[in-house]
Amino acid sequence: MAMARTQTMVQLSDELVAALDDEAELRNMSRSALIRQAVTEFLHGQRQSRAVDAYVEGYRRVPPQTPDGWGDLEAANDRAGHETAERMDLEADQAGVEW
């Protein structure tokens, strides 16, 4: 499905036009196609950057170790680990296994 296009005028220096033409020739594409590609990649990068910034900001507001509605999961994991180790020690003692 072809997308509708709108022509846009942009003023560029002679040096930038020459650099665009050189790059377009290296890539075997038109200047317009190169500009479209560059703008598309730039905007995609900006969206990704904003998403990463929002993700990082979320961790700044609520650090990973902060207890939440589920409770303090790190402490619960620590307790569960200790309880498992104690159970294994008890079972080993009952089986006559020496450490």
C-alpha positions in Angstrom: 0.0 0.0 0.0 1.6 3.3 -1.1 1.6 6.1 1.4 0.6 9.6 0.4 3.5 12.0 0.2 3.7 15.7 0.8 6.4 17.8 -0.8 8.4 19.8 1.7 10.8 22.6 1.0 14.0 22.7 3.1 16.8 25.1 2.6 20.3 23.5 2.9 23.8 24.8 2.4 25.6 24.0 -0.8 28.1 21.9 1.3 25.2 19.8 2.8 23.6 19.3 -0.6 27.0 18.1 -2.0 27.4 15.7 0.9 23.9 14.4 0.5 24.5 13.8 -3.2 27.8 12.0 -2.6 26.1 9.8 0.0 23.1 9.1 -2.2 25.4 8.1 -5.0 27.3 5.8 -2.8 24.1 4.1 -1.7 22.7 4.1 -5.3 19.6 6.1 -4.3 18.1 9.5 -4.9 18.7 12.5 -2.7 15.0 12.5 -1.7 15.1 8.8 -0.8 18.2 9.4 1.3 16.6 12.3 3.1 13.4 10.3 3.7 15.5 7.4 5.1 17.6 9.8 7.3 14.5 11.5 8.7 12.7 8.1 9.3 15.8 6.7 11.2 16.2 9.9 13.2 12.5 10.0 14.3 12.6 6.2 15.2 15.7 6.9 17.3 14.0 9.7 19.0 11.0 7.6 19.9 13.3 4.8 21.2 15.3 7.4 23.2 12.1 8.8 24.8 10.9 5.2 25.7 14.3 4.5 27.4 14.1 7.8 29.2 10.6 7.0 30.5 11.8 3.5 31.6 14.8 5.0 33.4 12.6 7.7 35.0 10.2 5.0 36.3 13.1 3.2 38.0 14.2 6.6 39.5 10.7 7.2 40.9 10.4 3.6 42.2 13.7 1.9 42.6 13.8 -1.9 42.1 14.2 -2.6 45.8 11.1 -0.6 46.8 8.4 -2.7 48.4 5.1 -2.5 46.4 1.6 -3.8 46.6 3.1 -7.3 46.5 5.2 -6.6 49.5 9.0 -6.7 49.9 9.8 -9.5 47.3 13.5 -9.4 48.0 13.0 -10.1 51.7 10.4 -12.8 50.9 13.0 -14.4 48.6 15.6 -14.2 51.3 13.3 -15.8 53.8 12.3 -18.5 51.3 16.0 -19.3 50.6 16.8 -19.5 54.3 13.8 -21.7 55.0 14.8 -24.0 52.1 18.4 -24.3 53.4 17.1 -25.0 56.9 14.8 -27.7 55.6 17.6 -29.3 53.5 19.9 -29.3 56.6 17.1 -31.0 58.7 16.6 -33.6 56.0 20.3 -34.2 55.7 20.5 -34.6 59.5 17.6 -37.0 59.5 19.2 -39.0 56.7 22.5 -39.1 58.6 24.4 -37.0 56.0 27.3 -35.1 57.4 28.4 -31.8 55.8 
